[in-house]
Amino acid sequence: MDRGTLPFAQKARNALAAGALGLIVVNNQPGDVRGTLGERVALPVLTVTREAGAGLRAGERATLRVRVREGDVTGVNVVALRSGVTRPDFLFGGHLDSVPGAPGANDNLSGTLAVLDLAGRVAATPLAGRSVFVLFDGEEDGLHGSRTYVKTNPEIVRGLRAMFNFDMVGVNVTPLTVSGEAGLVRAVPRSTGAVARVGDSGGSDHVPFAGAGVPTLFFHRGLDANYHQPGDVVADSALIRQTVDVALGTLEALPASRP
């Protein structure tokens, strides 16, 4: 299969359901390839460069030799909220981690900086007392940080009016896309030029919250050419600030209290 559109794990599940004995994912860009499967699947999976993939032909036999190394890794979420806040209305999050070999400036230092910028800008407002800010670990390996947060904080999660997730907002591959629950999408200011879209998009940290019944918004600017590559070293601070502007404008357009 060619890389793109679906996460590797979904490609693997589809291949398994179709009766495949193994899966080779061919990179969609020249040069080295890095990726994460994110979960266990019952067939061997390899990623290869576009150059190596060009030598593969339909109908030819191929042998996959896959070496697996297992080990325990400890992840740490960073959580900030005002003392005494037990039932926040909003959670603002982004993931801290990258993949091996990728510095992670856009994926996802940009989202981390968006959360920090938003927290700083609302610190002296009443919104700070209604919010929790979370930097998740383990997103690249299967949304481990956000899944754990949802599982271990049921009282907070049940009371949330919305979860805003910021992922890859520092490189403008496409105009800023804000996708999620219809009621939240309607509040996105159209004057900002952001593309507001109803429905789930991407496999990022908003997914566990949506699965728990929390309305979510996902802020994303597309997969840039350095996605999961050593060249992921640039994130535009102006684009990050613009993303936070859109998020704050959305919050201002929402009702002041719970429905």
C-alpha positions in Angstrom: 0.0 0.0 0.0 1.0 3.6 -0.5 1.4 5.8 2.5 -1.2 8.5 3.1 -4.9 9.0 4.0 -5.2 6.3 6.7 -3.0 5.7 9.8 -0.7 2.7 9.5 -2.7 0.8 12.0 -5.9 1.2 10.0 -4.1 0.1 6.9 -2.9 -3.0 8.7 -6.3 -3.8 10.1 -7.8 -3.4 6.6 -5.1 -5.7 5.1 -5.7 -8.3 7.8 -9.4 -8.2 7.1 -8.7 -8.7 3.4 -6.7 -11.9 4.1 -3.2 -10.5 3.7 -0.3 -12.3 5.3 1.8 -9.1 5.6 1.8 -5.5 4.7 4.4 -3.3 3.0 3.7 0.5 3.2 5.5 2.4 0.5 6.5 6.0 1.4 4.8 8.7 -0.6 7.9 11.0 -0.6 11.6 10.5 -1.6 14.2 9.8 1.1 14.2 8.0 4.4 10.9 6.8 5.9 9.8 6.7 9.6 6.5 5.9 11.0 4.6 4.4 13.9 2.1 1.6 13.9 0.6 2.6 17.3 -0.8 -0.7 18.2 -0.4 -4.5 17.9 -1.6 -6.2 14.8 -1.6 -9.9 13.9 0.6 -9.6 10.8 4.1 -8.3 10.0 4.2 -4.7 8.8 7.1 -2.9 7.1 7.6 0.6 5.8 10.0 1.1 2.8 11.2 4.1 0.9 9.5 5.2 -2.3 12.6 4.1 -4.2 12.5 0.6 -2.7 8.7 0.4 -3.3 9.2 1.2 -7.0 10.8 -2.2 -7.4 7.8 -4.0 -6.0 5.4 -5.5 -8.5 1.8 -6.9 -8.1 1.8 -10.6 -8.2 5.4 -11.1 -7.2 6.3 -13.1 -4.1 8.0 -11.2 -1.3 9.5 -12.3 2.0 9.1 -10.1 5.1 11.7 -10.4 7.9 10.5 -8.3 10.8 12.4 -8.0 14.0 10.5 -6.7 17.0 12.0 -5.4 20.2 9.6 -4.9 23.2 10.1 -2.9 26.3 8.4 -0.8 28.9 8.4 3.0 28.5 7.1 5.5 31.0 5.2 8.5 29.7 4.3 11.7 31.6 1.4 14.1 30.9 1.8 17.7 32.0 -1.5 19.0 33.5 -2.2 22.6 34.6 -5.3 24.0 36.3 -6.0 26.5 39.0 -6.1 25.3 42.6 -9.7 24.4 43.5 -10.9 23.8 40.0 -12.6 20.4 40.0 -15.2 20.7 37.2 -13.7 22.7 34.3 -15.7 23.4 31.2 -12.9 23.3 28.7 -9.8 21.2 28.1 -7.1 22.5 25.8 -4.5 19.9 24.7 -1.7 18.9 22.4 0.9 16.2 22.4 4.5 16.6 23.6 6.2 13.6 21.8 7.6 13.1 18.4 9.0 10.0 16.6 12.6 8.8 16.6 14.8 10.8 14.4 12.3 13.7 14.0 13.0 16.9 16.0 9.2 17.5 16.0 9.1 21.3 15.6 5.7 21.2 13.8 4.7 17.7 15.0 4.1 18.7 17.7 6.0 21.5 19.4 3.6 23.8 17.5 0.6 22.3 19.2 2.4 22.4 22.6 3.2 26.1 22.1 -0.4 26.8 21.1 -1.6 25.4 24.4 1.0 27.4 26.4 0.1 30.6 24.5 -3.6 30.1 25.1 -3.0 29.4 28.8 -0.9 32.6 29.1 -3.5 34.7 27.3 -6.4 33.6 29.5 -4.5 33.4 32.8 -5.9 36.7 34.1 -9.5 36.0 32.9 -12.4 34.0 34.3 -11.9 31.4 31.6 -8.7 30.3 33.5 -10.9 29.1 36.3 -13.0 27.0 33.9 -10.2 25.3 32.0 -7.6 22.6 32.2 -4.5 22.5 30.0 -2.9 19.2 29.2 0.3 18.3 27.2 -0.1 14.6 26.4 2.8 12.1 26.1 2.7 9.0 24.0 0.5 10.2 21.1 2.7 8.9 18.4 2.7 5.4 19.9 -1.1 5.1 20.1 -2.7 8.1 22.0 -1.5 6.6 25.3 -1.4 9.9 27.2 -4.9 11.1 26.2 -6.4 7.6 26.6 -4.9 7.4 30.1 -6.2 10.9 31.0 -9.7 10.1 29.9 -9.6 6.8 31.8 -8.2 8.2 35.1 -10.2 11.5 35.2 -13.8 10.4 34.6 -15.3 13.2 36.8 -13.5 15.9 34.8 -14.1 14.3 31.4 -17.9 13.9 32.1 -18.3 17.6 32.9 -16.4 19.0 29.9 -18.3 21.2 27.5 -15.5 20.8 24.9 -11.9 19.6 24.3 -9.7 21.6 21.9 -6.8 19.7 20.4 -3.9 21.4 18.6 -1.7 19.2 16.4 0.7 20.4 13.6 -0.3 24.1 13.4 3.1 25.6 12.7 3.4 25.0 8.9 0.6 26.2 6.6 0.4 23.2 4.2 -3.4 23.9 3.9 -5.4 26.7 5.6 -6.1 26.0 9.2 -8.8 23.4 9.4 -11.0 23.2 12.5 -13.1 20.0 12.6 -15.3 18.4 15.1 -18.8 18.6 16.7 -21.4 20.7 14.8 -22.2 23.0 17.7 -18.6 23.9 18.2 -17.9 24.2 14.5 -20.7 26.7 14.0 -18.9 29.0 16.6 -15.6 29.1 14.6 -15.2 32.7 13.3 -15.4 32.6 9.5 -13.6 36.0 9.3 -10.3 34.2 10.2 -10.1 32.2 7.0 -10.1 29.0 8.9 -11.9 26.0 7.3 -14.6 24.8 9.7 -15.7 21.2 9.1 -18.2 19.0 10.9 -16.9 15.5 11.6 -13.9 13.7 13.0 -10.5 14.3 11.3 -7.2 12.6 12.1 -6.2 10.2 14.7 -4.9 12.6 17.3 -5.6 13.2 21.0 -9.1 14.4 20.6 -10.2 10.9 19.7 -10.4 9.4 23.2 -12.4 12.4 24.4 -14.9 12.1 21.5 -15.2 8.4 22.4 -16.2 9.4 25.9 -18.9 11.7 24.6 -17.0 15.1 24.9 -17.6 17.5 22.0 -14.2 18.2 20.4 -12.4 20.6 18.0 -9.3 19.6 16.1 -7.0 22.4 14.9 -4.6 21.2 12.1 -2.8 22.7 9.1 -2.1 19.5 7.1 0.9 17.1 6.8 3.9 19.0 5.7 6.8 17.5 3.7 8.9 17.0 6.9 6.2 15.0 8.7 8.0 12.4 10.9 11.3 13.3 9.1 14.6 14.8 10.3 13.7 18.0 8.6 10.9 18.8 11.0 12.8 21.8 12.5 10.5 24.7 11.6 7.3 26.0 13.2 6.0 29.5 12.4 5.2 31.4 15.5 2.8 33.7 13.6 0.7 30.7 12.5 0.7 29.4 16.0 -0.6 32.7 17.4 -3.2 32.8 14.6 -4.4 29.3 15.6 -4.9 30.5 19.2 -6.7 33.6 17.9 -9.2 31.3 16.2 -9.6 29.2 19.3 -10.2 32.2 21.5 -12.7 33.6 18.9 -14.5 30.3 19.0 -14.7 30.4 22.8 -16.1 33.9 22.7 -18.9 32.8 20.3 -20.0 30.0 22.6 -22.7 30.5 25.3 -21.2 31.9 28.5 -22.6 29.0 30.6 -23.5 25.4 30.3 -26.6 24.7 28.3 
